[in-house]
Amino acid sequence: MLKCADHRSSGAVAPPRKRWRLAVVMSVVVSGCTAGPFGLTAQGPADALRAHVAAPPEKAVVLNAEPGAESAIAVSSALFRSAPVVVVAAQTDRAASAGAGTLAERLGVPVLQIPASNATPEQGVASVRDEVGRLSPQVVLAVGADARREVEAWSGKPRVVGIDAPADGATITDLPAGVPAVEPAQPVDLTVLADTSRDDVAAVATARAAGARIVEVRGADPRSDPAAIDALRAKPSGALLALGEDFGPPERLRGRVDTVIRGGLLPGGGQVLFPGRLLVCLYGHPDGPALGALGEQDLEGSIARAKKLAAEYEPLSDVPVVPTLEIIATVAQGSPGPDGDYSGETEVEALRPWVERAGQEGVYVILDLQPGRARLVDQARRYAPLLEMPHVGLAVDPEWKLGPDQVPLQQIGGVDASEINEVSAWLAELTAVKLLPQKLLVAHQFQLSMIRNEQSLDTTRDEVQLLIHMDGQGTTGQKVSTWDSVVGARPGDLPMGWKNFYDEDEPMLTPEQTMAYEPKPSMVSYQ
């Protein structure tokens, strides 16, 4: 039984001198204890020879800790209640840190790092000393001369056992005398997400020592990393702990991982659209060639043509090139029609064979709306049964959005950003509820007046990727002028699309010329 000070915290488990920043609130109680000169003092061999670990009770925890010494302490605080041995190495000694991590995993105990000399006070040696005190070890195993010198300078320290740092790539095989045998702790049911761009070697080793499973992620969004998707699907875990605030907030991370585990994949892989792919589209309506090149052949011919177009871009792209069909789902009309909105809505069941066959062939589909006087979100809802498929996105064409007294072809239409935001909000909710990969929302534009209050476009929705698509036509000079205007008016660095017209462009650009523009298009369509 441990004799230690009663340690209660309404915040994160933390060293006495610092409350490590967690993006969730945890409550921890260790009772029946008395304080020793360095913190917790073990009273009895049975408990003293086994580290005590516990996963946080929340479904998702994001540790807002910097890489290195800080993240090592944060993971130790979050997972370990006590440890009979603590391994310590200097952060600046990479060989010692690697060897210490391997040793800690073997023993099932935490590994901490002495921070670099230029560390801020919050990252200083005092935090490491406080965390060692909280863990109440019998022995501090100091790997490397720098770590041993630092730990031996502490007052009231536990017994220090030094061990030489291994050579690069070598492992520590033998423990020195005086290190007690440690029984493995009961593993925690926890998956730890580690961003490969961070140096979290000690934090990862400590998590492994607690029995957690490590999933490495390229970046902080597991939906964008096919290897991470495979790992998370292979063995789903009830609880998550992520290293670094870029993974947060926790609610968003939990939703992303739920989508990874249960959602479908996008053509080209992953569940996030850009920058992981280039869409090359064939545009039009299945009824015939009057509305674009897609209607110049049947379904199988359109898929084959889209694939041929995409193949022309493969030598020019460093990301997968995905053939795409952009299908006009609602067509602007010169007469009001039965519902008075000057827009003809193609039936869902008429489009379903095209959408389903495209999915079978690894072809992405975009449903384009020419709304007339209809509300964009009302037309979008009509196609919810198709948008529930993982490979289907949406486009809105403000050219054909009319005011109450307007009719098609009499003027260039326009839409306020708030109406596009309404569509984005609905599409995001559908995506979240159905656990779908990220949805594409394309806004066509060749005049700035087509999107009013453009800077108010909502680009924050995690489930939706907004793209501005320049679909002007004419001479190369005219198209470049339109491109520059549209690029300059977009909010932030939204991805861009470019349209080539077979008949109207003078001349139509080659794939090499198309991909020469900056920012490099993420979507190229042909009409």
C-alpha positions as CSV (number, residue, x, y, z in Angstrom):
1,M,0.0,0.0,0.0
2,L,1.4,3.4,-0.9
3,K,1.8,6.0,1.8
4,C,1.3,9.4,0.2
5,A,-0.2,12.8,0.4
6,D,-3.9,12.9,-0.6
7,H,-3.7,14.3,-4.1
8,R,-6.9,15.7,-5.5
9,S,-7.3,17.9,-8.6
10,S,-10.3,19.3,-10.4
11,G,-8.1,19.9,-13.4
12,A,-5.6,17.8,-15.3
13,V,-3.3,15.4,-13.4
14,A,-0.3,17.7,-13.1
15,P,3.0,18.3,-11.3
16,P,2.6,20.6,-8.3
17,R,4.3,23.5,-10.0
18,K,2.5,23.4,-13.2
19,R,-1.0,22.4,-14.3
20,W,-0.4,20.8,-17.7
21,R,-2.9,22.1,-20.2
22,L,-5.4,19.5,-21.2
23,A,-8.3,20.2,-23.5
24,V,-10.6,18.3,-21.2
25,V,-11.1,18.3,-17.5
26,M,-10.1,15.2,-15.5
27,S,-10.6,14.4,-11.8
28,V,-8.1,12.2,-10.1
29,V,-8.0,10.9,-6.5
30,V,-5.2,9.0,-4.8
31,S,-6.0,8.4,-1.1
32,G,-4.6,6.7,2.0
33,C,-1.2,8.2,1.7
34,T,1.4,10.2,3.6
35,A,4.1,12.6,2.2
36,G,7.8,11.7,2.1
37,P,10.7,14.2,1.7
38,F,10.5,14.0,-2.1
39,G,6.8,13.4,-2.6
40,L,5.1,10.0,-2.3
41,T,6.9,7.3,-0.2
42,A,6.3,3.6,-0.9
43,Q,5.4,1.4,2.1
44,G,5.5,-2.2,1.0
45,P,7.2,-4.2,-1.8
46,A,4.1,-5.5,-3.6
47,D,2.7,-2.1,-4.8
48,A,6.2,-0.6,-5.0
49,L,7.2,-2.9,-7.8
50,R,4.3,-2.2,-10.1
51,A,3.5,1.1,-11.8
52,H,-0.2,2.2,-11.5
53,V,-1.7,3.4,-14.7
54,A,-5.2,4.5,-15.7
55,A,-6.6,6.0,-18.9
56,P,-8.4,9.3,-18.7
57,P,-12.2,8.8,-18.3
58,E,-13.0,11.0,-21.3
59,K,-13.5,9.6,-24.8
60,A,-11.0,12.1,-26.2
61,V,-8.2,14.0,-24.6
62,V,-5.9,16.5,-26.4
63,L,-2.7,17.3,-24.5
64,N,-1.8,20.9,-25.3
65,A,1.9,20.4,-24.6
66,E,5.0,21.3,-26.7
67,P,7.1,18.4,-28.1
68,G,9.9,17.0,-26.1
69,A,10.2,17.5,-22.3
70,E,6.8,19.1,-21.9
71,S,4.8,16.4,-23.7
72,A,6.7,13.7,-21.8
73,I,5.5,15.1,-18.5
74,A,2.0,15.6,-19.8
75,V,1.6,12.0,-20.9
76,S,3.1,10.7,-17.6
77,S,0.7,12.9,-15.7
78,A,-2.3,11.8,-17.7
79,L,-1.6,8.0,-17.5
80,F,0.6,7.2,-14.5
81,R,-0.5,7.4,-10.9
82,S,2.8,6.1,-9.5
83,A,5.9,4.2,-10.6
84,P,8.6,2.3,-8.8
85,V,11.2,3.5,-11.3
86,V,11.3,6.6,-13.5
87,V,13.7,6.8,-16.4
88,V,15.3,10.2,-17.2
89,A,17.4,11.4,-20.1
90,A,18.5,14.8,-21.4
91,Q,16.4,16.1,-24.3
92,T,19.5,17.2,-26.2
93,D,21.0,13.8,-26.1
94,R,19.1,11.9,-28.8
95,A,20.9,8.6,-28.3
96,A,20.2,8.7,-24.5
97,S,16.5,9.7,-25.1
98,A,16.1,6.8,-27.6
99,G,17.7,4.3,-25.2
100,A,15.8,5.6,-22.2
101,G,12.5,5.3,-24.2
102,T,13.2,1.6,-25.0
103,L,14.2,0.9,-21.4
104,A,11.0,2.6,-20.1
105,E,8.9,0.5,-22.4
106,R,10.6,-2.6,-21.2
107,L,10.1,-1.8,-17.5
108,G,6.6,-0.4,-18.0
109,V,7.5,3.0,-16.4
110,P,7.5,6.6,-17.5
111,V,10.5,8.3,-19.2
112,L,11.0,12.0,-18.7
113,Q,13.4,14.4,-20.4
114,I,15.6,17.1,-18.9
115,P,14.7,20.1,-21.1
116,A,17.3,22.0,-23.2
117,S,19.1,24.8,-21.4
118,N,17.3,27.5,-23.3
119,A,13.8,26.2,-22.2
120,T,11.4,28.6,-20.7
121,P,10.7,28.4,-16.9
122,E,7.5,26.4,-17.5
123,Q,9.5,23.8,-19.4
124,G,12.3,23.8,-16.9
125,V,13.9,21.2,-14.7
126,A,11.6,22.1,-11.8
127,S,8.7,20.5,-13.7
128,V,10.6,17.3,-14.3
129,R,11.6,17.2,-10.6
130,D,8.0,17.8,-9.5
131,E,6.7,15.0,-11.8
132,V,9.3,12.6,-10.4
133,G,8.1,13.5,-6.9
134,R,4.5,12.9,-7.8
135,L,5.3,9.4,-9.2
136,S,7.1,8.4,-5.9
137,P,9.8,6.1,-7.4
138,Q,12.3,4.1,-5.4
139,V,14.9,4.7,-8.1
140,V,15.5,7.3,-10.8
141,L,17.3,5.6,-13.7
142,A,19.4,8.4,-15.3
143,V,20.5,7.6,-18.9
144,G,23.6,9.6,-19.9
145,A,26.0,11.8,-18.0
146,D,23.9,15.0,-18.4
147,A,20.8,13.4,-16.9
148,R,22.7,11.8,-14.0
149,R,24.5,15.1,-13.2
150,E,21.2,17.0,-13.1
151,V,19.2,14.5,-11.1
152,E,22.0,14.0,-8.5
153,A,21.9,17.8,-7.9
154,W,18.3,17.6,-6.6
155,S,17.7,17.9,-2.9
156,G,15.7,15.1,-1.3
157,K,16.0,13.0,-4.4
158,P,15.3,9.3,-4.5
159,R,18.1,6.9,-5.2
160,V,19.8,7.6,-8.6
161,V,21.2,4.8,-10.7
162,G,23.2,6.0,-13.7
163,I,23.6,4.2,-17.0
164,D,25.7,5.2,-20.0
165,A,23.9,6.4,-23.1
166,P,23.9,3.8,-25.8
167,A,25.6,4.4,-29.1
168,D,23.3,5.6,-31.9
169,G,21.0,2.8,-33.0
170,A,22.0,0.5,-30.1
171,T,19.7,-0.6,-27.3
172,I,20.2,-1.1,-23.6
173,T,20.1,-4.8,-22.9
174,D,21.3,-5.1,-19.2
175,L,20.1,-3.2,-16.2
176,P,22.7,-2.0,-13.7
177,A,22.6,-3.3,-10.1
178,G,20.2,-1.6,-7.8
179,V,17.3,-1.3,-10.2
180,P,14.3,-3.3,-8.8
181,A,12.4,-5.8,-10.9
182,V,9.2,-4.1,-12.1
183,E,6.1,-6.1,-12.8
184,P,4.2,-4.9,-16.0
185,A,1.2,-2.6,-15.3
186,Q,-2.3,-3.6,-16.4
187,P,-2.4,-2.1,-19.9
188,V,-4.8,0.8,-20.5
189,D,-7.5,0.6,-23.2
190,L,-6.3,3.7,-25.0
191,T,-5.1,4.8,-28.5
192,V,-2.6,7.6,-28.6
193,L,-2.3,9.7,-31.7
194,A,1.2,11.0,-32.4
195,D,1.9,13.6,-35.1
196,T,4.9,12.4,-37.0
197,S,6.1,16.0,-37.5
198,R,6.7,16.4,-33.8
199,D,9.6,15.1,-31.6
200,D,7.6,13.2,-29.0
201,V,9.9,10.2,-28.5
202,A,9.7,10.3,-24.7
203,A,5.9,10.9,-24.6
204,V,5.3,8.0,-27.1
205,A,7.6,5.7,-25.0
206,T,5.7,6.6,-21.8
207,A,2.4,5.9,-23.5
208,R,3.6,2.5,-24.7
209,A,4.9,1.7,-21.2
210,A,1.4,2.2,-20.0
211,G,0.1,-0.3,-22.5
212,A,-1.5,2.2,-24.9
213,R,-1.5,1.6,-28.6
214,I,0.3,4.2,-30.7
215,V,-1.1,5.4,-34.1
216,E,1.2,7.7,-36.0
217,V,-0.5,10.4,-38.0
218,R,1.0,12.6,-40.8
219,G,-0.3,15.9,-39.6
220,A,-3.1,16.3,-37.0
221,D,-6.1,15.0,-39.0
222,P,-6.3,11.2,-39.1
223,R,-8.8,11.4,-41.9
224,S,-6.1,12.6,-44.3
225,D,-3.6,9.8,-43.6
226,P,-4.5,6.4,-45.2
227,A,-2.0,4.5,-43.0
228,A,-3.6,6.0,-39.9
229,I,-7.1,5.2,-41.2
230,D,-6.0,1.6,-41.7
231,A,-4.5,1.4,-38.2
232,L,-7.6,2.9,-36.5
233,R,-10.0,0.7,-38.3
234,A,-7.9,-2.4,-37.6
235,K,-8.4,-2.0,-33.8
236,P,-10.9,0.6,-32.7
237,S,-10.4,2.0,-29.2
238,G,-12.9,3.4,-26.8
239,A,-10.6,6.3,-25.7
240,L,-8.2,8.6,-27.5
241,L,-5.3,10.7,-26.3
242,A,-3.6,13.0,-28.8
243,L,-0.2,14.7,-28.5
244,G,-0.4,18.4,-29.5
245,E,-3.1,21.0,-29.6
246,D,-3.4,20.8,-33.4
247,F,-5.5,17.7,-32.9
248,G,-8.1,19.5,-30.9
249,P,-10.7,20.4,-29.8
250,P,-11.5,17.0,-28.4
251,E,-15.1,16.9,-29.7
252,R,-13.9,17.5,-33.2
253,L,-11.2,14.8,-32.9
254,R,-13.7,12.3,-31.6
255,G,-15.9,13.0,-34.6
256,R,-13.0,12.6,-37.0
257,V,-12.0,9.3,-35.6
258,D,-15.5,8.0,-35.6
259,T,-15.7,8.9,-39.3
260,V,-12.4,7.2,-39.9
261,I,-13.6,4.0,-38.3
262,R,-17.1,3.8,-39.7
263,G,-17.1,6.1,-42.8
264,G,-16.3,5.4,-46.4
265,L,-13.3,6.6,-48.3
266,L,-13.0,9.1,-51.1
267,P,-11.8,8.1,-54.6
268,G,-8.1,8.6,-54.4
269,G,-7.9,7.5,-50.8
270,G,-8.4,9.2,-47.4
271,Q,-11.4,11.2,-46.2
272,V,-10.2,14.8,-46.7
273,L,-10.3,16.3,-50.1
274,F,-7.4,18.7,-50.5
275,P,-4.5,18.9,-50.9
276,G,-4.6,15.1,-51.3
277,R,-6.0,14.9,-54.9
278,L,-6.7,16.7,-58.1
279,L,-10.2,16.4,-59.6
280,V,-10.5,16.4,-63.4
281,C,-14.1,16.7,-64.4
282,L,-16.4,16.2,-67.4
283,Y,-19.3,18.7,-67.1
284,G,-22.8,18.5,-68.4
285,H,-26.2,16.8,-68.3
286,P,-26.9,13.2,-69.3
287,D,-29.8,14.2,-71.6
288,G,-27.6,15.5,-74.4
289,P,-24.7,17.6,-75.6
290,A,-26.5,21.0,-75.4
291,L,-25.5,21.4,-71.7
292,G,-21.9,20.2,-71.9
293,A,-19.5,17.5,-72.9
294,L,-20.9,14.9,-70.4
295,G,-24.0,14.5,-72.5
296,E,-22.1,13.8,-75.8
297,Q,-21.9,10.0,-74.9
298,D,-23.7,7.5,-72.7
299,L,-22.8,6.7,-69.1
300,E,-20.0,4.2,-69.8
301,G,-18.6,6.6,-72.5
302,S,-18.6,9.5,-70.1
303,I,-16.8,7.5,-67.4
304,A,-14.2,6.4,-70.0
305,R,-13.8,10.0,-71.2
306,A,-13.4,11.4,-67.7
307,K,-10.7,8.7,-67.0
308,K,-8.9,9.7,-70.2
309,L,-8.9,13.3,-69.3
310,A,-7.6,12.5,-65.8
311,A,-4.8,10.4,-67.2
312,E,-3.5,13.5,-69.2
313,Y,-2.9,15.3,-65.8
314,E,-1.2,12.4,-64.0
315,P,2.4,13.4,-65.2
316,L,1.7,17.0,-64.0
317,S,0.4,16.2,-60.5
318,D,2.1,15.1,-57.3
319,V,-1.2,14.0,-55.8
320,P,-3.6,11.3,-57.1
321,V,-5.7,12.5,-60.1
322,V,-9.3,11.6,-59.7
323,P,-11.7,11.4,-62.7
324,T,-14.9,13.3,-61.9
325,L,-18.4,13.8,-63.4
326,E,-20.0,17.2,-62.7
327,I,-23.6,16.5,-63.4
328,I,-26.1,19.4,-63.7
329,A,-28.9,18.2,-61.4
330,T,-31.1,21.3,-61.7
331,V,-31.2,23.1,-65.0
332,A,-32.1,26.8,-65.4
333,Q,-35.1,27.2,-67.7
334,G,-36.6,30.1,-69.7
335,S,-40.1,29.3,-68.4
336,P,-41.3,29.2,-64.8
337,G,-42.4,25.6,-64.8
338,P,-45.0,24.0,-62.6
339,D,-43.3,25.3,-59.4
340,G,-42.5,28.8,-60.8
341,D,-38.8,28.7,-60.0
342,Y,-37.4,28.7,-63.5
343,S,-35.4,25.6,-62.7
344,G,-36.0,22.0,-63.9
345,E,-35.1,19.4,-61.2
346,T,-33.8,16.1,-62.5
347,E,-35.3,13.2,-60.6
348,V,-33.0,11.5,-58.1
349,E,-33.7,8.1,-59.7
350,A,-32.8,9.3,-63.1
351,L,-29.3,10.3,-61.8
352,R,-28.8,7.3,-59.5
353,P,-27.4,5.0,-62.2
354,W,-24.8,7.6,-63.1
355,V,-23.8,8.2,-59.5
356,E,-23.7,4.6,-58.5
357,R,-21.8,3.5,-61.6
358,A,-19.3,6.3,-61.1
359,G,-18.7,5.2,-57.6
360,Q,-18.0,1.6,-58.7
361,E,-15.4,2.9,-61.1
362,G,-13.6,5.2,-58.6
363,V,-15.0,8.3,-60.2
364,Y,-16.0,11.3,-58.0
365,V,-19.4,13.0,-58.7
366,I,-20.4,16.6,-58.2
367,L,-24.1,17.5,-58.5
368,D,-24.5,21.0,-59.9
369,L,-27.4,23.3,-59.0
370,Q,-28.8,26.0,-61.3
371,P,-31.4,27.2,-58.9
372,G,-33.4,29.9,-60.8
373,R,-35.6,31.5,-58.1
374,A,-35.4,28.4,-55.8
375,R,-33.5,28.5,-52.5
376,L,-30.2,26.7,-52.9
377,V,-30.7,24.7,-49.7
378,D,-34.1,23.5,-50.8
379,Q,-32.7,22.1,-54.1
380,A,-29.7,20.6,-52.2
381,R,-32.0,18.7,-49.9
382,R,-33.8,17.1,-52.8
383,Y,-30.6,15.2,-53.6
384,A,-29.8,14.1,-50.1
385,P,-30.2,10.4,-51.0
386,L,-27.3,10.8,-53.5
387,L,-25.2,13.1,-51.3
388,E,-25.3,10.4,-48.6
389,M,-22.9,8.4,-50.8
390,P,-19.2,9.1,-49.9
391,H,-18.1,9.9,-53.4
392,V,-20.7,12.7,-54.1
393,G,-20.2,16.4,-53.6
394,L,-22.2,19.5,-54.5
395,A,-21.8,22.6,-56.6
396,V,-23.8,25.9,-56.8
397,D,-23.9,28.0,-59.9
398,P,-24.8,31.6,-58.9
399,E,-24.9,32.6,-62.6
400,W,-28.4,31.1,-62.6
401,K,-29.6,32.3,-59.2
402,L,-32.4,34.8,-59.9
403,G,-34.1,37.6,-58.0
404,P,-37.9,37.7,-57.7
405,D,-38.4,39.5,-61.0
406,Q,-35.5,38.0,-63.0
407,V,-35.5,35.3,-65.7
408,P,-32.6,33.3,-67.1
409,L,-30.4,34.7,-69.9
410,Q,-31.5,38.3,-69.2
411,Q,-28.8,39.0,-66.7
412,I,-25.9,37.3,-64.8
413,G,-27.3,36.1,-61.5
414,G,-25.8,36.3,-58.1
415,V,-26.1,34.9,-54.6
416,D,-25.3,36.2,-51.1
417,A,-22.6,34.4,-49.1
418,S,-25.2,33.7,-46.4
419,E,-27.2,31.5,-48.8
420,I,-24.1,29.5,-49.7
421,N,-23.4,29.2,-45.9
422,E,-26.8,27.8,-45.4
423,V,-26.1,25.1,-47.9
424,S,-22.7,24.5,-46.2
425,A,-24.3,24.2,-42.8
426,W,-26.9,21.7,-44.1
427,L,-24.2,19.7,-46.0
428,A,-22.0,19.6,-42.9
429,E,-24.8,18.3,-40.7
430,L,-25.6,15.5,-43.2
431,T,-22.0,14.6,-43.4
432,A,-21.6,14.4,-39.6
433,V,-24.8,12.4,-39.0
434,K,-24.0,9.9,-41.7
435,L,-20.3,9.7,-40.8
436,L,-19.2,10.6,-44.3
437,P,-15.8,11.7,-45.6
438,Q,-15.4,15.4,-46.2
439,K,-17.9,16.9,-48.7
440,L,-16.9,19.2,-51.6
441,L,-18.9,22.4,-52.0
442,V,-18.1,24.2,-55.3
443,A,-19.1,27.8,-55.9
444,H,-18.8,28.7,-59.6
445,Q,-17.7,32.3,-60.4
446,F,-16.6,34.4,-63.3
447,Q,-17.8,37.8,-62.1
448,L,-17.2,39.1,-58.6
449,S,-20.9,40.1,-58.4
450,M,-21.9,36.4,-58.5
451,I,-21.0,35.9,-54.9
452,R,-22.0,38.9,-52.8
453,N,-20.3,39.5,-49.4
454,E,-17.8,36.9,-50.5
455,Q,-15.5,37.4,-47.5
456,S,-18.4,36.2,-45.3
457,L,-18.2,32.7,-46.7
458,D,-18.0,30.2,-43.9
459,T,-14.7,28.2,-44.4
460,T,-14.6,26.7,-40.9
461,R,-16.8,23.7,-41.2
462,D,-14.7,20.6,-40.7
463,E,-17.0,18.4,-42.8
464,V,-17.1,20.6,-45.9
465,Q,-14.4,21.8,-48.2
466,L,-15.4,24.9,-50.1
467,L,-13.8,25.5,-53.5
468,I,-14.1,28.6,-55.7
469,H,-14.3,27.5,-59.4
470,M,-13.4,30.0,-62.1
471,D,-15.5,29.1,-65.1
472,G,-15.0,32.1,-67.4
473,Q,-14.5,31.6,-71.1
474,G,-12.9,33.4,-74.0
475,T,-9.4,34.3,-75.0
476,T,-6.5,33.3,-72.8
477,G,-6.0,36.9,-71.8
478,Q,-9.7,37.2,-70.7
479,K,-9.5,34.0,-68.7
480,V,-6.3,35.0,-67.0
481,S,-7.8,38.3,-66.0
482,T,-10.9,36.6,-64.6
483,W,-8.7,34.1,-62.8
484,D,-6.7,36.9,-61.1
485,S,-9.9,38.7,-60.0
486,V,-11.5,35.6,-58.6
487,V,-8.4,34.4,-56.8
488,G,-7.9,37.8,-55.3
489,A,-11.5,38.0,-54.0
490,R,-11.7,34.6,-52.3
491,P,-11.5,34.3,-48.5
492,G,-8.1,33.2,-47.3
493,D,-6.4,30.5,-49.3
494,L,-9.5,28.5,-50.4
495,P,-8.6,25.9,-53.1
496,M,-9.4,27.0,-56.7
497,G,-10.9,25.3,-59.8
498,W,-10.5,26.1,-63.5
499,K,-12.8,25.4,-66.4
500,N,-11.8,24.7,-70.0
501,F,-14.4,25.1,-72.8
502,Y,-14.0,23.0,-75.9
503,D,-15.8,25.5,-78.2
504,E,-15.8,28.9,-76.5
505,D,-12.1,29.2,-75.4
506,E,-9.7,30.8,-77.9
507,P,-7.7,28.6,-77.8
508,M,-8.5,25.9,-75.1
509,L,-5.5,25.5,-72.8
510,T,-3.5,22.3,-72.7
511,P,-3.2,20.4,-69.4
512,E,0.4,21.8,-69.0
513,Q,-0.8,25.3,-69.5
514,T,-3.8,24.8,-67.2
515,M,-1.6,23.6,-64.3
516,A,0.9,26.4,-64.7
517,Y,-1.3,28.9,-62.9
518,E,-1.0,29.9,-59.2
519,P,-2.5,28.8,-57.0
520,K,-2.3,25.4,-58.7
521,P,-5.9,24.3,-59.4
522,S,-7.4,21.6,-57.3
523,M,-10.1,21.0,-59.8
524,V,-10.1,21.2,-63.6
525,S,-13.4,20.8,-65.5
526,Y,-14.2,20.5,-69.2
527,Q,-17.4,21.8,-70.8
